[in-house]
């Protein structure tokens, strides 16, 4: 099914961009400039689903961030939306997106916002050489692949195959194991919803322990919030906590 532009967002306010991942695939993205003097740049890593990068436009995150003085890059991971499938190495896609965003705005710090699929792989990207991310908002991040993909039978079958075919890669795709290896001592805000049956708040507590001293971590648990819908279900609480956190990017990277 072809990717469809969310009706909630004006296409004219976005620039279509593309960049290569390490496998050489051209990943499809959209660049939205800050609507005020920019204080930083964000890469948004989407959850699983046919909306892909459109999740951030449809749910309103992208508009919120741009109004708050942040440039925004949304993109489709390989095999999602408008990006061709090349591998299971999704952290490499997020790393490539961050490096592209840094090159686009070299005088601004770059942060990451990820949800579920994008949050777990984004955490892994923080542990890879060349990570430009100074901070990360990780909503509904999963500690391990089996705990996440057990809800997706097709993906779980692919995971079992990956353990046989690409064992070295699969070992690098474990957020709980990668958390203590993150580079540059970033700040991380972990967000979970009390009504999230896929990644419950206990997952956030585990990841906080896993980060240890490698990052400055905070945990936000929101009542009446379902999986990946913290902004939809608790907009005021989300905004009050996330925007001040992201404004730490204000300091120039130059």
N, C-alpha and C positions, 0 to 999 in steps of 0.2 A: 504494500500500500504506500503510495507516494506521500511524502511529508507535506502537511498542509499548514499554511501560515495562520496562526491564531488570530481570530477576528478582533480580539481585545487590543491589539497593538497595531499602530500605523506603520506600514512598511516603509514609508518615506523617511522615517526617523532612524532607519538602520542602514548600515553599509554591509553588503555581502562581502565576506572575506574567505580565504582558504589558506591552509598551511599544511605542511607534510608531517606525518608521524614517522617514527623511526623505521617503519616498514615501507615507507615511500608512498603510502596512501595519502590522497588529498582530503583532509578533513574540512567539512563545511561549517562555516561560522557566520555570526552576525556581530558587527561592532556598533555599539551605541555610545556615543560620546556623552560625558557628563553634561547635565543641563545647567550647571553652574560652574564656577571656577573649579577645575578638577583637583581633588586632594589625593587621589589614588586610582588604581585600576583593579578591577575584579575579573576573575575567570569563574564562570558558573558551570559546574559539572552536574549534568542532569541525572535524574533517577531513571530506572528502566521504564519503558513505555513508548508507544508510537509517537507521542508528542516530542520526545527527545529534547532538543534545545528549546522547543516551543513551550515546554513546561514553565520556564522562567518568565516568558512573556504572558502566557495565559493566566498564571497565578498572581502576577503583579509584582514579583520580586524585582525584575529588571527596571521597571519604572520607578519603584521605591529607591533603588540604589542610584539611579541616574539623577533623580531629584535631590539626592543627598550629596551630590558632588563627586560621584564615582563613575569613571569610565567602565563599560561592561562589555565583556566578550562572552557570548554564549556559543556553544559549538556542539556538533554531533560526534559522539565517540564512534569509532569505526564499527560498522555494522548497524548503526542506528541512523534514523532520519535520512539525511542526504549524503552520508559518508559511507563509502564502500567497506565491506568487511575484510579485515586482513589478519587479525590475531586476537587472542584473549588478553593481550597486554594493555589493558585499559589505563593503568597508571602512566604508561608511556604517552598515551594520547593527552592526558591531563598535563603532564610535564611539558609536552610540545606546545600545548595551548598557553601555558604560563610563560614559556620562553618567547613565544611569538608576541604575547601581550607586553612583556618587558621590553622587547625590541621596538614595539610600537610607541611606548611611552617610557623611554629610558630614564627620565628624570623623576619618575613616580614609582613608589613602592607598589608591589603587586600582591593581592590577596586572593584567597580561594574561598568560594562558597559551594558546597556540595550537598546533595541530598541522596540518601540511601546508596544506590549503586555508585553515584558520583562521589558521595562522602567516603565510602570505604576505599575506593580506588584513589581518591584524592589524598587520603591519609597515607597510602602507600607511596604516592608521588612525592610527598614531603620528605621521604627517606631516600630519595634518589639524587645522585650527583647532578648539580646544575639546577636544583629546585630554586625558583626565584621567590617563592611564597613567604612573605613575612608573617602572615597570620592566616587562619582558616576558620570558617564557620562550617561545622560538619553536623548536618542534621540526619538523624536516623542511621548513623554509621554502624555497620555490622562488624563483629570481632573476627569472624571466620567465614569462609565461603560456604561450608555446609550449612551453617545456621541461617544464612541468607537465602541460598538457592534451594533449600528444602521446600520453599513455597512455590518454586518454579520448576516443575518436573523436567522440562526440556533442558533448561540450563543446568540442572543437577546432573543430567546424563552427560552433558558436555564436560562438566567438572570431573566426573569419573574418568572420562577419556583423557582429559588433560593430565591427570596424575600418571597416566601410562605413557602418553606421547611426549609431553613436555614437563617432566617432573621438576626440572630446575626452575622453570617459569612459575609453576604452581606454588613452589616454596616461597616465591617472592610476592604472592598474591594473598597474604594473610595479614590483614590490618593489625590484629592484636600483636603479632610478632614483629611487625614493622614499626609500631609506635615508639618503642625505646630507641629506634635508630634514626629518628627524624633529624634533619640537619638544620643548623642555624638557630636553634632554640626558638622556634616560632611560638606565637600565642595561638591557642586553639579553644574555641567555644563549641562545646558539644551540646546539641539540642535533641531532646526526646519528648515524645508525647505519652501521657499516661494511658491513652487508648490505643497505642501502637502495638498490634499483635505480632508484627514482623520483627521489629527491633525495639524491644521494651527498654525502659530506663536502665535496667540492670546491665544492658550492653554498654551504656555510657559509663557506668561505674567501673566496669572491667577495663574499658579503654583508658580511663583516667589513671587507673593503677598501672596499666601497661606503659603509658607515656612516662611516668615517673618524673625524673628531673630533666628529661629531654625537651620538654615544652612547658610553657605556662598554660595550664588548662583550667577551664571553667566548665561547669555542668549546669544546664538549664533544663528543668523538667516542667512541662506545661500540662495542666489538667485539661481534660476534654479535647485533646488533640490526637488526631489519627496520623498514620504513617505518611510522612513527607508534607503534612499540611499544617505546619506550625503557623505560617503566615496567614493562611486562609482561616484557620480556626481560632487564632489568638493574635490578630494583627497588632493590637496595641502593645501587648506584652512582648511580642517578637520585635517590633520596631524599637521599643524603649531599650531593649538589651542589645540588639544586633547593630544598630546604627552607631551608637557610641563606640562599640567595640571596633567596627570597621574604620572609624575615623582615626584610629591609631596609625593608619597608613599615611596620615597627613605629612609626616616628616619626609623631606626630599631625599631621594636615593642618590642624588648627584653629589 
